[in-house]
Amino acid sequence: MEFRHEVISFPKQLPIKFFLHRIGQVNRHWHQSLELIINIKGSVHITVSNQSYELGAGDIILINSNEVHELHAEDATMIALQIKLELLKEVSTDVQKMYYDCNSARSGHPDRFKPLKRIVAQILKYNIHPNEYIDLKNISLVYELIYELGSNFSTDGKDINSYSQENLDRLSRILDYVNSKYSDPISLQNMAKTEYLSVPYLSKYFKRNMGMSFSDYLKDIRLHHAVNDLLNESLTIDKVAAQNGFPNVRSFVVAFTEKYGELPSVWRRKHAGEMLGSIEATKEKSVNYYQDEPLSYYEDITAFIESNLESAPVDLPQRIGSSRTSLIKVPAAGSGQGLRHHFKNFIGVSRAKEVLLADVQQALRIAQAEIGFKYIKMHSLLDDDMMVYNEDAEGKPVYNFQFIERVFDFLLSIRLKPLVQFSFMPKKLASNLEKTVFYNHINTSPPKSIDKWNGLIRALTQHLIQRYGLEEVRSWLFCVWNEPSSSNLLFGFSHDDIFNQLYQNTYTTVKQIDSAIPFGGPAAFSTYNKNEDWLFQFLNFSREQGCTPDFITIHYYDIDLWNYNGQDNQLNLSPVSHSFSEFIDRLKQRLHESRFESLPVYLTEWNSTVSHKDLMSDTCFKSAYIIKNLTENYDRLDAFGYWLLTDLHEENLLPQQLFHGGLGLFTYNNIKKPSYHAFSFLNKLGNERIAGGDGYFITRSSTGFQILLHNYHHYDEVYAKGVSISISYHERYSHFPAKSRKEFNFELAPVSGTYDLVEHLVNQQFGSAFDNENNIGGAMEHSADEIHYLRSISVPKLSKSRVHASGALPIQAILEPFEIRLIEIIERIVP
C-alpha cells in the first residue's frame, strides 16, 4: 500500500506537485508528467522500463514521460516532484524529445546530483515556515530546478525504450480492463479477443511491456485487493477469495502464501488492528482508535535538509499580522437570551475503574470545586477488572458490585451523578473471547446468553435502588453500550440487529423494574462530513418496537472520514473551522424531520480528534477551539461532554512524555492545560447573553457583564490530511497559516457608574503548561519540584483596573494568536 501526501501547494501557474511518500508497493503504471524521486529513508526497489535498481537513502532518479515503472519497499520515505510537460514548453520547443538521464543508483558520480538535492531541500526549508511571499520563492526554486535538469541531465533520447501513443493506449486499455474486472473469471483469451489480437502475440506483447506475464499480473492485482479485504473481519477467507476472482480458496491460499510467506489467516491475525475503519456491509465508516499522532515527516525532512544545505537559511522570527474589528455596540440594557450552561452537564472519564485512582479523584475534586459538572460519562462498568460477574461450577451467575459501589459512592460525594452505561462484556458472558480493544483487552462481543445478560442488568439495577434509594436513582441516566455504530473490530457488532436486540432487552429489563428510570441511547459516533443514518435507523427501530429512548446520546469528533479509505494509517481532521456547527445543524434538522426533536440530546463525547497523541491537544489551539465551538453553539444541545477529563487513562499505554498530545483537560499528574482554563472561563459567564459574534460572547449577571473572547486559527490543509512536515515535540504551532493578532473594540451602553475590570487571559506566554515546559527546556522526566513549579505557573494571567462610565463604557482588547480572554466588568456599589 502507498501513502502519498501532497504537502506543498504551488501557485496555479506552476504545473508541479510535491509529494511525500511512505510506500510498501506501487504497481506498474505510467504518466505523462516527469517525476523526480528522492529516497530519503530506507531502501526502495524500483523498476523503470523493465530495468531494476535499488535506491538507498539519498539516491535520486527521474522517471521520464510515459515510462512504465513500479516501486517496492518494506518501509521507505521518498520525496516526489511531478512536473507536467507544459512547464517545460517554456524552455524547449519539442517536448516529445525531452529526456533526462538522471539516476544516481547507476551513476559513479554522486556529486553530480548534489545541486538537485540542494534545491529540493531549499523548497522544503522555505515551506516549513512560509510567509506571504512563499509563492515567489517557490517559483524561483522550481525554475532553478528545471535549469539544473536541462543543463546537466538532458539527453537526445537515443537508445531509449519509448512508447508510441498507440502502444500506450493499448496497454492502458488492457490494464484498465484487468483492474476493473479482476474479480471476474477473466483470462488472456478474453483479453486477446477484446483487443483483436492472437493469444500468443498478446502474451509476448504484455510480458515485453510489463516485464511479467499476464497471469502473474492478474494474480498480483487480485492479491492486492484481497489483502485489504482480509482486514475486514466480517469476511471469511472463502469470501475474500471468491470476491477477488480466485477460482477457489485453495488457489488463493497458495498464491497468498507464495507472495507473503504465510497463510492468509495468520496474516489477518497479525494485522487485525490496522484497519479498524473497515467498511462493512452493515456499518458506516468508522475510525481507528489506535491512531497515533498525525503522520510526521519532521525528523526525516530535517535530516534531509541538514545534509543537503551547507548553509541553511536563517530562521527569522515569524511575522504576526493583525486584524481589527469595527466598533461593536453592545446593548447593556433590555432583555437578553437566557442561558442554561449545558456545557456543564457532562464530563468524561474513560473507564469506571479509573475513578478509583487517586490522581483521577483529585482531578475530579478540582473540576467539581471550580466548575461543577452534573453528570459523568464513563464506560467499562461491567469489565472484568470491576469483578462484577462470575459463574459457579454449575454455570450459575455470581454477582459482586463492591467496586461499582466504591465508584458511585465517591462520585456522589463530589456531587456528580453517573450515566450508568452497561458496558462492556464480562468474559464469562462473552460470545467471542478474541474480540477485544484497547491496552487492557476490553471485551466488546455480544453476550452468549441474553437471559444471563438480562439477569445481570436486573440484579445491578435493583442493587443500586436498594443502596441509593429509588428517588436518587431516578435522577441518574442509564444506557447500554458504547458506539455500537462503529466497526465490528471496535465496539460494534457484525449486524445491527444484534445491538438492537441487546438494547431492547436491556431497556425492557430496566423499565420493568421502574418505568421512571431514564433510559437512553445509543452513543452513536459522528464526525465531520458524515451523516447520522445509523442513529436514525436505530431510532426508527426503537419507535417501531415500543422502546424509544428517553434521551439520545451521541459522540462527535472533528475528524474527516469522508475520504478515509480504511488503509492510510494517518488520521484526517476536519478541513473547515465550522464543522462542529454544521454537525449540530444537520442533527437538529433530521431530528425535526423524523419527529424526535422532543428528545433531549446529550453530546457525551466531543473533541477535535480521537487521537491521544495529537501534539496540538496540549497547546493554546485547544482552548481557543473549545471557546469558539461552545460559544457559537451555546445550549443548542442538552449537553456538551468534552472528552476527556485527564490524560491518566488505560485505553493506551501511557507515554512517558508529560505533554504527549493527550485529550485530557489535565495532564496525568494533574497539571491544568489551556483546555481546562477554557472551561473555567466559561463557568464565569452570566445567565443572560446580550451580544455575540465572530470571536466574542457577552453575557450579563446580577453583578455586571462578562466578555469572553478568542482568537482561533484553523490548521492548514496539510495537517488536516493527517500529515506534518514541521511539527515536533517543541514546535507545535507551525501548521497555522497567516496567524495574526485580533483587536476588539466594544462600547457598552447605557452604562454609568464605577466598575472593576478583571481580565483573565491564556496564551502562549501565560497559562499554557506546555509552553511553560518548553521555556524551561524540559521534555521527558521531571522532578517533583519541576512538576510543582509547572503547576504553580500554569495559571491564567490576571489583571485588574477601575473605570468610570457616564452613559457608555469603551472596552478594547488585542489578542495574540490562539489567546482566550475573559473580561469581567463588575459594578462597584458605592455606599
C-alpha positions, 0 to 999 in steps of 0.5 A, spaced: 500 500 500 502 507 498 501 513 502 502 519 498 501 526 501 501 532 497 504 537 502 506 543 498 501 547 494 504 551 488 501 557 485 496 555 479 501 557 474 506 552 476 504 545 473 508 541 479 506 537 485 510 535 491 509 529 494 511 525 500 511 518 500 511 512 505 510 506 500 510 498 501 508 497 493 506 501 487 504 497 481 506 498 474 503 504 471 505 510 467 504 518 466 505 523 462 508 528 467 516 527 469 517 525 476 523 526 480 524 521 486 528 522 492 529 516 497 530 519 503 529 513 508 530 506 507 531 502 501 526 502 495 526 497 489 524 500 483 523 498 476 523 503 470 522 500 463 523 493 465 530 495 468 531 494 476 535 498 481 535 499 488 535 506 491 538 507 498 537 513 502 539 519 498 539 516 491 535 520 486 532 518 479 527 521 474 522 517 471 521 520 464 514 521 460 510 515 459 515 510 462 512 504 465 515 503 472 513 500 479 516 501 486 517 496 492 519 497 499 518 494 506 518 501 509 521 507 505 520 515 505 521 518 498 520 525 496 516 526 489 516 532 484 511 531 478 512 536 473 507 536 467 510 537 460 507 544 459 512 547 464 517 545 460 514 548 453 517 554 456 524 552 455 524 547 449 520 547 443 519 539 442 517 536 448 516 529 445 524 529 445 525 531 452 529 526 456 533 526 462 538 521 464 538 522 471 539 516 476 544 516 481 543 508 483 547 507 476 551 513 476 559 513 479 558 520 480 554 522 486 556 529 486 553 530 480 546 530 483 548 534 489 545 541 486 538 537 485 538 535 492 540 542 494 534 545 491 529 540 493 531 541 500 531 549 499 523 548 497 522 544 503 526 549 508 522 555 505 515 551 506 516 549 513 515 556 515 512 560 509 510 567 509 506 571 504 511 571 499 512 563 499 509 563 492 515 567 489 520 563 492 517 557 490 517 559 483 524 561 483 526 554 486 522 550 481 525 554 475 532 553 478 530 546 478 528 545 471 535 549 469 539 544 473 535 538 469 536 541 462 543 543 463 546 537 466 541 531 465 538 532 458 539 527 453 537 526 445 533 520 447 537 515 443 537 508 445 531 509 449 525 504 450 519 509 448 512 508 447 508 510 441 501 513 443 498 507 440 502 502 444 500 506 450 493 506 449 493 499 448 496 497 454 492 502 458 486 499 455 488 492 457 490 494 464 484 498 465 480 492 463 484 487 468 483 492 474 476 493 473 474 486 472 479 482 476 474 479 480 471 476 474 473 469 471 477 473 466 483 470 462 488 472 456 483 469 451 478 474 453 483 479 453 486 477 446 479 477 443 477 484 446 483 487 443 483 483 436 489 480 437 492 472 437 493 469 444 500 468 443 502 475 440 498 478 446 502 474 451 509 476 448 506 483 447 504 484 455 510 480 458 515 485 453 511 491 456 510 489 463 516 485 464 511 479 467 506 475 464 499 476 464 497 471 469 502 473 474 499 480 473 492 478 474 494 474 480 498 480 483 492 485 482 487 480 485 492 479 491 492 486 492 485 487 493 484 481 497 489 483 502 485 489 504 479 485 504 482 480 509 482 486 514 475 486 514 473 481 519 466 480 517 469 476 511 471 469 511 477 467 507 472 463 502 469 470 501 475 474 500 477 469 495 471 468 491 470 476 491 477 477 488 476 472 482 480 466 485 477 460 482 477 457 489 480 458 496 485 453 495 488 457 489 488 463 493 491 460 499 497 458 495 498 464 491 497 468 498 502 464 501 507 464 495 507 472 495 507 473 503 510 467 506 504 465 510 497 463 510 492 468 509 489 467 516 495 468 520 496 474 516 489 477 518 491 475 525 497 479 525 494 485 522 487 485 525 488 492 528 490 496 522 484 497 519 479 498 524 475 503 519 473 497 515 467 498 511 462 493 512 456 491 509 452 493 515 456 499 518 458 506 516 465 508 516 468 508 522 475 510 525 481 507 528 482 508 535 489 506 535 491 512 531 497 515 533 499 522 532 498 525 525 503 522 520 510 526 521 515 527 516 519 532 521 525 528 523 526 525 516 525 532 512 530 535 517 535 530 516 534 531 509 535 538 509 541 538 514 545 534 509 543 537 503 544 545 505 551 547 507 548 553 509 541 553 511 537 559 511 536 563 517 530 562 521 527 569 522 522 570 527 515 569 524 511 575 522 504 576 526 499 580 522 493 583 525 486 584 524 481 589 527 474 589 528 469 595 527 466 598 533 461 593 536 455 596 540 453 592 545 446 593 548 447 593 556 440 594 557 433 590 555 432 583 555 437 578 553 437 570 551 437 566 557 442 561 558 442 554 561 450 552 561 449 545 558 456 545 557 456 543 564 452 537 564 457 532 562 464 530 563 468 524 561 472 519 564 474 513 560 473 507 564 469 506 571 475 503 574 479 509 573 475 513 578 478 509 583 485 512 582 487 517 586 490 522 581 483 521 577 479 523 584 483 529 585 482 531 578 475 530 579 475 534 586 478 540 582 473 540 576 467 539 581 470 545 586 471 550 580 466 548 575 461 543 577 459 538 572 452 534 573 453 528 570 459 523 568 460 519 562 464 513 563 464 506 560 467 499 562 462 498 568 461 491 567 469 489 565 472 484 568 477 488 572 470 491 576 469 483 578 462 484 577 460 477 574 462 470 575 459 463 574 459 457 579 461 450 577 454 449 575 454 455 570 450 459 575 451 467 575 455 470 581 454 477 582 459 482 586 458 490 585 463 492 591 467 496 586 461 499 582 459 501 589 466 504 591 465 508 584 458 511 585 459 512 592 465 517 591 462 520 585 456 522 589 460 525 594 463 530 589 456 531 587 456 528 580 451 523 578 453 517 573 450 515 566 450 508 568 452 505 561 452 497 561 458 496 558 462 492 556 462 484 556 464 480 562 468 474 559 464 469 562 458 472 558 462 473 552 460 470 545 467 471 542 473 471 547 478 474 541 474 480 540 477 485 544 480 493 544 484 497 547 491 496 552 487 492 557 483 487 552 476 490 553 471 485 551 466 488 546 462 481 543 455 480 544 453 476 550 452 468 549 446 468 553 441 474 553 437 471 559 444 471 563 445 478 560 438 480 562 439 477 569 445 481 570 442 488 568 436 486 573 440 484 579 445 491 578 439 495 577 435 493 583 442 493 587 443 500 586 435 502 588 436 498 594 443 502 596 441 509 593 434 509 594 429 509 588 428 517 588 436 518 587 436 513 582 431 516 578 435 522 577 441 518 574 441 516 566 442 509 564 444 506 557 447 500 554 453 500 550 458 504 547 458 506 539 455 500 537 455 504 530 462 503 529 466 497 526 465 490 528 473 490 530 471 496 535 465 496 539 460 494 534 457 488 532 457 484 525 449 486 524 445 491 527 440 487 529 444 484 534 445 491 538 438 492 537 436 486 540 441 487 546 438 494 547 431 492 547 432 487 552 436 491 556 431 497 556 425 492 557 429 489 563 430 496 566 423 499 565 420 493 568 423 494 574 421 502 574 418 505 568 421 512 571 428 510 570 431 514 564 433 510 559 437 512 553 441 511 547 445 509 543 452 513 543 452 513 536 459 516 533 459 522 528 464 526 525 465 531 520 462 530 513 458 524 515 451 523 516 447 520 522 443 514 518 445 509 523 442 513 529 436 514 525 435 507 523 436 505 530 431 510 532 426 508 527 427 501 530 426 503 537 419 507 535 417 501 531 418 496 537 415 500 543 422 502 546 424 509 544 429 512 548 428 517 553 434 521 551 439 520 545 446 520 546 451 521 541 459 522 540 462 527 535 469 528 533 472 533 528 475 528 524 474 527 516 472 520 514 469 522 508 475 520 504 478 515 509 479 509 505 480 504 511 488 503 509 492 510 510 494 509 517 494 517 518 488 520 521 484 526 517 481 532 521 476 536 519 478 541 513 473 547 515 473 551 522 465 550 522 464 543 522 462 542 529 456 547 527 454 544 521 454 537 525 449 540 530 445 543 524 444 537 520 442 533 527 437 538 529 434 538 522 433 530 521 431 530 528 425 535 526 424 531 520 423 524 523 419 527 529 424 526 535 426 533 536 422 532 543 428 528 545 433 531 549 440 530 546 446 529 550 453 530 546 457 525 551 463 525 547 466 531 543 473 533 541 477 535 535 480 528 534 480 521 537 487 521 537 491 521 544 497 523 541 495 529 537 501 534 539 496 540 538 491 537 544 496 540 549 497 547 546 493 554 546 489 551 539 485 547 544 482 552 548 481 557 543 477 551 539 473 549 545 471 557 546 469 558 539 465 551 538 461 552 545 460 559 544 457 559 537 453 553 539 451 555 546 445 550 549 443 548 542 444 541 545 442 538 552 449 537 553 456 538 551 461 532 554 468 534 552 472 528 552 476 527 556 477 529 563 485 527 564 490 524 560 491 518 566 487 513 562 488 505 560 485 505 553 493 506 551 499 505 554 501 511 557 507 515 554 512 517 558 512 524 555 508 529 560 505 533 554 504 527 549 498 530 545 493 527 550 485 529 550 485 530 557 483 537 560 489 535 565 495 532 564 496 525 568 499 528 574 494 533 574 497 539 571 491 544 568 492 545 560 489 551 556 483 546 555 481 546 562 482 554 563 477 554 557 472 551 561 473 555 567 472 561 563 466 559 561 463 557 568 464 565 569 459 567 564 452 570 566 445 567 565 443 572 560 447 573 553 446 580 550 451 580 544 455 575 540 459 574 534 465 572 530 470 571 536 466 574 542 460 572 547 457 577 552 453 575 557 450 579 563 449 577 571 446 580 577 453 583 578 455 586 571 457 583 564 462 578 562 466 578 555 469 572 553 473 572 547 478 568 542 482 568 537 482 561 533 486 559 527 484 553 523 490 548 521 492 548 514 490 543 509 496 539 510 495 537 517 488 536 516 490 530 511 493 527 517 500 529 515 506 534 518 512 536 515 514 541 521 511 539 527 515 536 533 515 535 540 517 543 541 514 546 535 507 545 535 504 551 532 507 551 525 501 548 521 497 555 522 497 559 516 497 567 516 496 567 524 495 574 526 493 578 532 485 580 533 483 587 536 476 588 539 473 594 540 466 594 544 462 600 547 457 598 552 451 602 553 447 605 557 452 604 562 454 609 568 457 608 574 464 605 577 466 598 575 472 593 576 475 590 570 478 583 571 481 580 565 483 573 565 487 571 559 491 564 556 496 564 551 502 562 549 506 566 554 501 565 560 497 559 562 499 554 557 503 548 561 506 546 555 509 552 553 511 553 560 515 546 559 518 548 553 521 555 556 524 551 561 527 546 556 524 540 559 521 534 555 521 527 558 522 526 566 521 531 571 522 532 578 517 533 583 519 540 584 519 541 576 512 538 576 510 543 582 513 549 579 509 547 572 503 547 576 504 553 580 505 557 573 500 554 569 495 559 571 491 564 567 494 571 567 490 576 571 489 583 571 485 588 574 483 596 573 477 601 575 473 605 570 468 610 570 462 610 565 457 616 564 452 613 559 457 608 555 463 604 557 469 603 551 472 596 552 478 594 547 482 588 547 488 585 542 489 578 542 495 574 540 494 568 536 490 562 539 489 567 546 482 566 550 480 572 554 475 573 559 473 580 561 469 581 567 466 588 568 463 588 575 459 594 578 462 597 584 456 599 589 458 605 592 455 606 599 
